Amino acid sequence: MTRQLSQEDKDQRGKRAENAVARRLWWEGYRILERNYATGAGEVDIVARRGETICFVEVRAKAEGSPVAPKDTVGHGKQRRIHAAASAYLKASRLTDVSVRYDIAEVWLDERGKPKQIEIIEGAFGEPRRTGARSRR
């Protein structure tokens, strides 16, 4: 039987996963600009830059053997909130002539909750689509 994790355990696992991803990005030549950038409209786990590309990275962790991949837990609502936070960040930072990319970092955790494997999915999602709008013919 699998033990339910407390919120504190989940927070610790999430923080370890974010730290591991930040180290990995740094190792791959990214400059970490922000961690846990939040606005009233949303939050981004990591804002990183490599060259002229600003990457907004959502970190998702799951236990090894989980039937659901971490990337599959980032739904359209979360994507919209990430876009909102990203837009606010770009505006506040006065960044205009840069490329923007939205990545998901999948972190698989071992039985102790420590990051075992990390996969960065570059360009995991794009700009949000408007819902409810109909085109006229």
Buried (B, 14 or more C-beta within 10 A) or exposed (E): EEEEEEEEEEEEBBBBBBEBBBEBBEEEEBEBBBBEBEBEEBBBBBBBBEEEEBBBBBBBBBBEEEEEBBBEBBEEEBBBBBBBBBBBBBEEBEBEEEEBBBBBBBBBBEEEBEBBEBEBBEEBBEEBEEEEEEEEE
